[in-house]
């Protein structure tokens, strides 16, 4: 008996993922929407199919779960194309919203030129919408002078400019002083 239910569920799932067209739509009553989006009223599915054939387009099921089900008189190829473009646009938006976390390690004995290059790269990352984790790495006896690490971090943040925002406080984790920044 459980196998029968699972088969029924599979056919329901298959049917629900498939968009019904023209003669596949068999309801006693459907709500019909015209090609330009106007409401044509509630009629039998056969009447709606005849109306679609007269206009030379397809009858497409839009909302099967509605009461009565909603169908639209449109060109099926055009509908599929618009749906595909909309999905691609949504995927693109989702990718744009995603920002990576870039990490930049800076030693305490870094030269000014090297520091300027790293700051320029961090600015590029931030302008691209990524977050940047700045890590000041202390080695050996440098740990005795943690204030020098804090001074270097303040210098880096000053060079980054005013178009950044700190995410959280600066943190010491072992031998590293770190902070995350992002675009304002």
N, C-alpha and C positions, 0 to 999 in steps of 0.2 A: 504494500500500500504506500510506503514512503517513496518507492521508486516512481509511482504514478504521479505523486505530487511534485517530485523533482523534475519530471519530464514536462509537466504542465508549466512549472516555473520557468524552465528553459525556453519553452515556446513563447511564453509571455515576454520574457526578456528579449528574445530575438525580435518579436513583433514590435516591442516598444522602441527598440533602437533603430528600426527601419521606418522611414517616412513613407506613409501610404500616398499613392497617387491614383487619380481618376477612378477606374473600376474597382480598385482595392478598398475604396471608402464605401462602407455599407452600414449606414445608420438610418434609423427612421427619420430623424431630424438633425440638421446641421446648421450652424450659424455661418453664413457666407460673407466673406469680405472681398470686395472687388480689387481689381488690379492697382488702382491708385489709393487703396486703403479705406474706401468708403464702405459702410455697412449696407449689405444688400438684403439683410433680414434672415429669418429662420425659414428653411424649406427642406424638402426631402433631399437625400443625397442624389437621387436620380435627376431631379430638377436641376440641382447644382451642376451635375456632370453635363447635362444638355446645354446649360448656360455657358459653361467653359468651352465646350466644343464649338458653339456658335461664334465665340470670340477667338477661336483658334489657339487657345492656350490650355494649360493643365489645371486640374483641381488638386490642390496639395493640402494634406492634413497638417495643421499648425499646432493645435492643442487638443489631443485626444482625451485628456482627463477632464476637460471642461464639460459643463452641462448646459446646453447641448455641445457636442464637439465643434471646434472651430476649424473651418477650412478656408483656403484663400484661392482665388482664381488668379494664377500667375504663370509665367513661363518658367518651367521647371529648371531649365539650364541656367537661366538668369538667377533664379533663386539659389541654386547650388553655388554659383560663382560668388554671389554676395555673401553667402554664409561662409565660404572658404576664405574670402578676404577679411571678414570680420574676425574669424578665428586666428588668422595670421596676425592681425593687428593686436588682438588680445595677447598673443604669445610674445609679440615684440614689446608691449607695455610691461609684461611680467618680467622680461629680461632686463629692461631698463631700470626697473625699480630695484632689482637685485644689485647690491653694492658689495664689492669685495673688501676684505681687510688686508691691506698691504702693510708690510713690516719693514722698518728701516732701523738698522743697528748702527750706532755711532760710538766710537771709542773716545775716551777722554783726551787722548793725544792727537786728535785729528787736526790736520792743517786747515787754514782758512779756505783755500781753494777747494779742497775735498768737501768741506762742510757746505760751501756754496753749491756745489754740484748736487749733493744729497738733498739740500733744501729745494733746489729747482725741481728735482725728480718728485719730491713729496708734494710740491705745489701742483705738478701735472696730475698726480694721482687724485688729489683732492678736487681739482677742476673737472676730472672725469667722473666724479661722483663717488669715488671710493673713499673708504675710511683708512687712515694711516695710523699705525701704532709706532710711536717713536720710542726706541729703547736706547738708553745711555748705558753702555757696558763698562763696568769697572773691573780692572784686573789687579791681582796681587795687592801691593801696598796702597793702591789708589782707594781701596775701601776705607782707609783711615781718613780720607778727605772727601766724604760724601757731599759736602757743600759745593765742591768743584763740579760734581755731576749735576747738581741742581742748577748751578750757574750756567753750565753748558746747555741744559734743557731750556732754561729761560732765554738764552741767546738764540737757540734754534726757533723757539716759538715767536720771538721778536722778528726773526728773518722771514718767517712764514707769512707774516702780514696780518691784516685785520679781518680777512675774509674766511677765517677758520673759527671753529668752536671746539672747546675741549669737551670730551665725553668722559665725565667722571674726574676724579682727582688723580694726581700723580701718585704712583705706587712703587714701593721698593719690593722687589721679589728676588731674594738672594742677592746677587751682585748686579742686578739690573734695576735701573730707574726707568719706568715707562709711563706713557700717557697716550690716549687715543684722541685723534682730531678728525673732524669732518668739515665739509663745506657749510657755511652759514645758511 
